[in-house]
């Protein structure tokens, strides 16, 4: 079972441990967050919660049934009925379906709770796992782009008038 919960102050310690544990794993497919992310984590976590409270973003954690943190999934840059989807699943859970299940659940939440029927996403072309998650959850490719010096692809999912994906 995959549980998607809104980020709270109480997630800070587990989230920092998760990010530390998976730092090298994530750095293989996305740019590293840098040492400042870890040393300033508590202050940044409080800033993110304030931005979430203001409605600028919607941050979530992905957990299994026993409460183990598997990853995070977010809707950032909320504006004009849309947001950018982003997610990171830790190495121990990667390839076992939690990203797909979390994206499906967050699509439902985006429409029903946040009023966001249009989602955007992007990934590097060499990130086959992320591209597969986006394809399985109905995202459509819209353009090739560069993320820094790495080629990528942008996607969109328009949930208006469509059947919401099964969570």
C-alpha positions as a Markdown table, in Angstrom:
| # | Residue | x | y | z |
|---|---|---|---|---|
| 1 | Unk | 0.0 | 0.0 | 0.0 |
| 2 | Unk | 1.3 | 3.5 | -0.9 |
| 3 | Unk | 0.1 | 6.4 | 1.2 |
| 4 | Unk | 0.4 | 10.0 | 0.0 |
| 5 | Unk | 0.2 | 12.6 | 2.8 |
| 6 | Unk | 0.5 | 16.3 | 2.9 |
| 7 | Unk | 3.9 | 17.5 | 4.2 |
| 8 | Unk | 3.9 | 18.7 | 7.8 |
| 9 | Unk | 6.4 | 19.9 | 10.3 |
| 10 | Unk | 6.4 | 16.4 | 11.8 |
| 11 | Unk | 7.9 | 14.9 | 8.7 |
| 12 | Unk | 11.2 | 17.0 | 8.9 |
| 13 | Unk | 13.4 | 14.4 | 10.7 |
| 14 | Unk | 12.3 | 11.4 | 8.5 |
| 15 | Unk | 12.6 | 13.5 | 5.4 |
| 16 | Unk | 16.1 | 14.7 | 6.1 |
| 17 | Unk | 17.2 | 11.1 | 6.9 |
| 18 | Unk | 15.6 | 10.0 | 3.6 |
| 19 | Unk | 17.3 | 12.7 | 1.6 |
| 20 | Unk | 20.7 | 11.8 | 3.2 |
| 21 | Unk | 20.2 | 8.1 | 2.7 |
| 22 | Unk | 19.4 | 8.6 | -1.0 |
| 23 | Unk | 21.7 | 11.4 | -1.9 |
| 24 | Unk | 24.1 | 9.4 | -4.1 |
| 25 | Unk | 21.2 | 7.5 | -5.7 |
| 26 | Unk | 19.4 | 10.7 | -6.6 |
| 27 | Unk | 22.5 | 12.4 | -7.9 |
| 28 | Unk | 22.9 | 9.7 | -10.6 |
| 29 | Unk | 19.7 | 11.0 | -12.3 |
| 30 | Unk | 19.1 | 14.5 | -11.1 |
| 31 | Unk | 21.4 | 17.4 | -10.1 |
| 32 | Unk | 22.6 | 17.1 | -6.5 |
| 33 | Unk | 21.0 | 19.4 | -4.0 |
| 34 | Unk | 24.4 | 20.4 | -2.5 |
| 35 | Unk | 25.7 | 20.5 | 1.0 |
| 36 | Unk | 23.7 | 23.7 | 1.9 |
| 37 | Unk | 20.5 | 21.8 | 1.4 |
| 38 | Unk | 21.4 | 19.5 | 4.3 |
| 39 | Unk | 23.0 | 22.0 | 6.6 |
| 40 | Unk | 20.0 | 24.4 | 6.2 |
| 41 | Unk | 17.3 | 21.8 | 6.1 |
| 42 | Unk | 15.3 | 22.8 | 9.1 |
| 43 | Unk | 15.0 | 26.4 | 8.0 |
| 44 | Unk | 14.2 | 25.4 | 4.4 |
| 45 | Unk | 11.6 | 23.0 | 5.6 |
| 46 | Unk | 9.8 | 25.8 | 7.6 |
| 47 | Unk | 10.0 | 28.0 | 4.4 |
| 48 | Unk | 8.4 | 25.3 | 2.3 |
| 49 | Unk | 5.6 | 24.8 | 4.8 |
| 50 | Unk | 4.9 | 28.6 | 4.8 |
| 51 | Unk | 4.8 | 28.6 | 1.0 |
| 52 | Unk | 2.5 | 25.6 | 1.1 |
| 53 | Unk | 0.2 | 27.4 | 3.6 |
| 54 | Unk | 0.2 | 30.4 | 1.2 |
| 55 | Unk | -1.1 | 28.1 | -1.6 |
| 56 | Unk | 2.1 | 28.4 | -3.8 |
| 57 | Unk | 2.9 | 24.7 | -3.7 |
| 58 | Unk | 1.5 | 21.4 | -2.4 |
| 59 | Unk | 4.2 | 19.1 | -0.8 |
| 60 | Unk | 3.6 | 15.5 | 0.1 |
| 61 | Unk | 5.4 | 12.4 | 1.4 |
| 62 | Unk | 5.0 | 8.9 | 0.1 |
| 63 | Unk | 5.0 | 6.2 | 2.7 |
| 64 | Unk | 4.2 | 2.5 | 2.9 |
| 65 | Unk | 1.6 | 1.0 | 5.3 |
| 66 | Unk | 4.0 | 0.8 | 8.2 |
| 67 | Unk | 4.9 | 4.5 | 7.9 |
| 68 | Unk | 8.3 | 4.1 | 6.2 |
| 69 | Unk | 9.1 | 7.1 | 4.0 |
| 70 | Unk | 9.5 | 5.9 | 0.4 |
| 71 | Unk | 9.7 | 9.3 | -1.3 |
| 72 | Unk | 8.2 | 12.6 | -1.9 |
| 73 | Unk | 5.8 | 14.0 | -4.5 |
| 74 | Unk | 5.0 | 17.6 | -5.0 |
| 75 | Unk | 2.9 | 20.1 | -7.0 |
| 76 | Unk | 4.9 | 23.3 | -7.3 |
| 77 | Unk | 4.4 | 26.6 | -9.0 |
| 78 | Unk | 0.6 | 26.6 | -8.6 |
| 79 | Unk | -0.9 | 29.2 | -10.9 |
| 80 | Unk | -3.9 | 29.5 | -13.3 |
| 81 | Unk | -5.3 | 26.1 | -12.4 |
| 82 | Unk | -2.1 | 24.2 | -13.0 |
| 83 | Unk | 1.1 | 23.1 | -11.3 |
| 84 | Unk | 4.4 | 21.3 | -12.0 |
| 85 | Unk | 4.6 | 17.7 | -10.7 |
| 86 | Unk | 7.8 | 16.4 | -9.2 |
| 87 | Unk | 8.7 | 13.2 | -7.3 |
| 88 | Unk | 11.6 | 11.3 | -5.9 |
| 89 | Unk | 11.3 | 7.7 | -4.7 |
| 90 | Unk | 14.2 | 6.2 | -2.7 |
| 91 | Unk | 16.4 | 3.5 | -4.0 |
| 92 | Unk | 14.9 | 0.7 | -1.8 |
| 93 | Unk | 11.4 | 1.3 | -3.3 |
| 94 | Unk | 12.4 | 2.3 | -6.8 |
| 95 | Unk | 11.0 | 0.0 | -9.6 |
| 96 | Unk | 8.3 | -1.5 | -7.3 |
| 97 | Unk | 5.4 | 0.8 | -8.2 |
| 98 | Unk | 5.2 | 3.5 | -5.5 |
| 99 | Unk | 5.9 | 6.3 | -7.9 |
| 100 | Unk | 3.1 | 5.3 | -10.3 |
| 101 | Unk | 0.6 | 4.8 | -7.4 |
| 102 | Unk | 1.6 | 8.1 | -5.8 |
| 103 | Unk | 1.2 | 10.0 | -9.1 |
| 104 | Unk | -2.2 | 8.5 | -9.6 |
| 105 | Unk | -3.3 | 9.5 | -6.1 |
| 106 | Unk | -1.9 | 13.0 | -6.5 |
| 107 | Unk | -3.8 | 13.5 | -9.8 |
| 108 | Unk | -7.0 | 12.8 | -8.0 |
| 109 | Unk | -6.0 | 15.1 | -5.1 |
| 110 | Unk | -4.9 | 17.8 | -7.5 |
| 111 | Unk | -8.4 | 18.0 | -9.0 |
| 112 | Unk | -10.6 | 17.3 | -6.0 |
| 113 | Unk | -8.7 | 19.1 | -3.3 |
| 114 | Unk | -6.6 | 21.7 | -5.0 |
| 115 | Unk | -8.7 | 22.5 | -8.1 |
| 116 | Unk | -5.7 | 21.8 | -10.4 |
| 117 | Unk | -6.9 | 20.0 | -13.5 |
| 118 | Unk | -3.7 | 20.6 | -15.5 |
| 119 | Unk | -0.4 | 19.2 | -14.5 |
| 120 | Unk | 3.0 | 19.6 | -16.1 |
| 121 | Unk | 6.1 | 17.5 | -15.6 |
| 122 | Unk | 9.6 | 17.1 | -16.9 |
| 123 | Unk | 12.4 | 14.5 | -16.8 |
| 124 | Unk | 15.7 | 13.8 | -18.3 |
| 125 | Unk | 15.7 | 11.5 | -21.4 |
| 126 | Unk | 18.1 | 9.1 | -19.6 |
| 127 | Unk | 15.7 | 8.7 | -16.7 |
| 128 | Unk | 13.7 | 5.8 | -18.1 |
| 129 | Unk | 12.0 | 5.1 | -14.8 |
| 130 | Unk | 10.5 | 8.5 | -14.6 |
| 131 | Unk | 9.5 | 8.6 | -18.2 |
| 132 | Unk | 7.7 | 5.2 | -17.7 |
| 133 | Unk | 5.8 | 6.6 | -14.6 |
| 134 | Unk | 4.6 | 9.6 | -16.6 |
| 135 | Unk | 3.5 | 7.4 | -19.6 |
| 136 | Unk | 1.7 | 5.0 | -17.3 |
| 137 | Unk | -0.2 | 7.8 | -15.6 |
| 138 | Unk | -1.4 | 9.5 | -18.8 |
| 139 | Unk | 1.1 | 12.3 | -19.2 |
| 140 | Unk | 1.7 | 13.3 | -22.8 |
| 141 | Unk | 5.0 | 14.5 | -24.2 |
| 142 | Unk | 4.9 | 18.0 | -25.5 |
| 143 | Unk | 8.5 | 19.1 | -26.2 |
| 144 | Unk | 12.2 | 18.2 | -26.0 |
| 145 | Unk | 14.2 | 20.6 | -23.7 |
| 146 | Unk | 17.5 | 20.9 | -22.0 |
| 147 | Unk | 17.8 | 20.6 | -18.2 |
| 148 | Unk | 21.2 | 22.3 | -17.8 |
| 149 | Unk | 23.4 | 20.3 | -20.1 |
| 150 | Unk | 21.2 | 17.2 | -20.2 |
| 151 | Unk | 18.4 | 16.5 | -22.7 |
| 152 | Unk | 15.0 | 16.1 | -21.4 |
| 153 | Unk | 11.3 | 16.1 | -22.2 |
| 154 | Unk | 8.3 | 18.2 | -20.9 |
| 155 | Unk | 4.9 | 16.5 | -20.4 |
| 156 | Unk | 1.4 | 17.6 | -19.7 |
| 157 | Unk | -1.7 | 15.9 | -18.2 |
| 158 | Unk | -5.1 | 17.6 | -18.7 |
| 159 | Unk | -7.6 | 16.0 | -16.3 |
| 160 | Unk | -10.5 | 18.3 | -17.4 |
| 161 | Unk | -13.3 | 16.2 | -18.7 |
| 162 | Unk | -11.4 | 12.9 | -18.4 |
| 163 | Unk | -11.8 | 10.0 | -16.1 |
| 164 | Unk | -9.4 | 10.4 | -13.2 |
| 165 | Unk | -6.8 | 7.7 | -13.0 |
| 166 | Unk | -7.4 | 4.9 | -10.5 |
| 167 | Unk | -5.3 | 5.5 | -7.4 |
